[in-house]
Amino acid sequence: MQKRKAYRTAILGILIAIIFVQSMVPFLGYIPTGFINITIIHITVIVAAIVLGPKSGAIVGLVWGIGTVIRAFTSPTSIIDTTVFTNPVVAVLPRICVGLIAGFIYLWFKKHTSKKILGMAIAAGVGSLVNTVLVLGLMRLMYANTMAQAYATQTDLLNKVLLVIVGTNGIPEMIVAIIVAPAISTAIFKTNRFLDN
């Protein structure tokens, strides 16, 4: 039992370290495009949620959120970073939700079905979508005027711009998560006897 707990803590520590590096270094967790960043860092949070559970997923998501705030202050990579992502409601809350929701979805599949890979894929897809929808939704709700100026559009046309972002960024992010997160999670489960698959 002690070995299992220590092992899980070690994996959590490794994932937290990875997420912090991804948060700080462009192209490891974010691909800057000038207007908004394409995110790949959420995959690490989803893997943590699947492999270690919702609580650990939320912790890794929290670290991601804190890293997002620090990066927005120290080295912004888009024109709205310093205004939007210095706010913990936008930068932190959605990241925590990614870990919680992805973790609970996988747990449900694990307990009620034998289709664990499908559960991982759905957890990854929903987790990715949660991040996209919550971040853009909160940005729209709290920073409509700032975003309209940043995207050189009128406030009433902002919803169309956000839908384009969902299509060009959110959907590819979700597809990558559905493919990559189950592959990494399965590999971790196979090589670690102290984890419950």
C-alpha positions in Angstrom: 0.0 0.0 0.0 2.8 2.4 0.9 4.7 1.6 -2.3 1.5 2.2 -4.3 0.9 5.5 -2.7 4.6 6.6 -3.1 4.5 5.5 -6.8 1.3 7.5 -7.5 2.8 10.5 -5.7 5.9 10.2 -7.9 3.9 10.0 -11.1 1.8 13.1 -10.0 5.1 15.0 -9.3 6.4 14.1 -12.7 3.2 15.2 -14.4 3.2 18.5 -12.4 6.8 19.1 -13.5 5.9 18.4 -17.1 2.9 20.7 -17.0 4.9 23.5 -15.5 7.5 23.3 -18.2 4.8 23.1 -20.9 3.1 26.2 -19.4 6.3 28.2 -19.6 7.9 27.1 -22.9 6.1 27.9 -26.2 5.6 24.9 -28.6 5.8 22.5 -25.6 2.3 23.3 -24.4 1.1 26.0 -26.6 1.5 26.9 -30.2 1.4 30.7 -30.5 -0.6 31.9 -33.5 -0.7 35.7 -32.7 -4.4 35.9 -31.9 -4.9 32.9 -29.6 -2.8 29.9 -28.7 -3.4 26.4 -29.9 -3.3 24.3 -26.8 -1.7 20.8 -26.5 -1.0 21.1 -22.8 -4.4 19.8 -21.8 -3.4 16.3 -22.9 -1.1 16.1 -19.8 -4.0 17.1 -17.5 -6.3 14.5 -19.1 -3.6 11.8 -18.8 -3.2 12.7 -15.1 -7.0 12.5 -14.7 -7.3 9.1 -16.4 -4.2 7.5 -14.7 -4.5 9.0 -11.2 -8.1 10.0 -10.9 -10.2 13.3 -10.9 -8.5 14.7 -7.8 -5.0 14.4 -9.3 -6.3 15.6 -12.6 -7.7 18.7 -10.9 -4.3 19.3 -9.1 -2.4 19.1 -12.4 -5.0 21.4 -14.0 -4.5 23.9 -11.1 -0.8 23.9 -11.8 -1.5 24.5 -15.5 -3.8 27.4 -14.6 -1.2 29.0 -12.3 1.4 28.5 -15.0 -0.9 30.3 -17.4 -1.2 33.3 -15.1 2.5 33.5 -14.6 3.2 33.2 -18.3 0.6 35.9 -19.1 2.4 38.3 -16.7 6.0 37.4 -17.7 6.0 36.3 -21.4 2.6 36.8 -23.1 2.4 35.1 -26.5 -0.9 36.6 -27.8 -2.4 40.1 -27.9 -5.0 39.3 -25.2 -2.8 37.3 -22.7 -2.0 40.2 -20.4 -5.7 41.3 -20.2 -7.5 38.0 -20.1 -5.2 35.3 -18.8 -4.0 37.2 -15.8 -7.5 36.6 -14.4 -7.6 33.3 -12.4 -11.3 32.8 -13.3 -10.4 32.5 -16.9 -6.9 31.0 -16.6 -7.3 28.6 -13.7 -11.0 27.5 -13.2 -11.4 25.9 -16.7 -8.1 24.0 -16.3 -9.2 22.5 -12.9 -12.5 21.5 -14.6 -10.7 19.6 -17.4 -9.0 17.3 -14.8 -12.1 16.8 -12.8 -14.5 16.1 -15.6 -12.1 13.9 -17.6 -11.3 11.9 -14.5 -14.9 11.3 -13.6 -15.9 10.3 -17.1 -13.1 7.7 -17.2 -14.1 6.4 -13.7 -17.6 6.0 -14.9 -16.6 3.9 -17.9 -14.1 1.9 -15.8 -16.9 1.0 -13.3 -19.8 0.5 -15.6 -18.3 -0.9 -18.8 -15.4 -3.0 -20.0 -14.6 -0.4 -22.8 -11.8 1.4 -21.0 -10.1 2.7 -24.2 -13.5 4.2 -25.3 -13.8 5.7 -21.9 -10.3 7.3 -22.2 -11.1 8.6 -25.7 -14.4 10.2 -24.5 -12.8 11.6 -21.4 -10.1 13.1 -23.5 -12.6 14.6 -26.0 -14.9 16.0 -23.4 -12.0 17.3 -21.3 -10.6 19.1 -24.3 -14.0 20.5 -25.2 -14.5 21.7 -21.6 -11.3 23.7 -21.8 -12.2 25.3 -25.1 -15.8 26.1 -24.2 -15.1 27.4 -20.7 -12.1 29.5 -21.6 -13.8 31.1 -24.7 -17.2 31.4 -22.9 -15.6 33.2 -19.9 -13.6 35.4 -22.2 -16.8 36.3 -24.1 -18.7 36.9 -20.9 -16.0 39.0 -19.1 -13.9 40.6 -21.9 -16.2 41.1 -24.9 -15.0 44.6 -25.7 -11.3 43.7 -25.3 -11.8 40.7 -27.5 -13.7 42.7 -30.1 -10.8 45.2 -30.3 -8.2 42.4 -30.4 -9.9 40.6 -33.3 -10.9 43.9 -35.0 -14.6 43.1 -35.0 -17.8 44.5 -33.5 -19.0 43.1 -30.2 -22.2 41.7 -31.8 -20.1 39.7 -34.4 -17.8 38.3 -31.7 -19.8 35.1 -31.4 -19.0 34.3 -35.0 -15.3 34.9 -34.4 -15.4 32.6 -31.4 -17.1 29.9 -33.4 -14.3 30.1 -36.0 -11.8 29.7 -33.2 -13.7 26.6 -31.9 -13.5 25.2 -35.4 -9.9 26.1 -36.2 -8.4 25.5 -32.7 -10.9 23.6 -30.5 -11.7 20.8 -32.9 -8.1 20.0 -33.8 -7.2 20.1 -30.1 -9.9 17.7 -29.3 -9.0 15.3 -32.1 -5.3 15.3 -30.9 -6.4 14.7 -27.3 -8.7 11.7 -28.4 -5.8 10.1 -30.2 -2.8 10.9 -27.9 -4.2 10.8 -24.3 -5.5 7.2 -24.5 -2.3 6.0 -26.1 -0.1 7.6 -23.3 -2.5 6.5 -20.6 -2.6 2.9 -21.8 1.2 2.8 -22.0 1.5 4.1 -18.4 -1.0 1.5 -17.2 0.8 -1.3 -18.9 4.2 -0.5 -17.5 3.1 0.3 -13.9 1.6 -2.4 -11.7 0.8 0.0 -8.9 -1.8 1.8 -10.9 -5.4 0.5 -11.2 -6.5 0.2 -14.9 
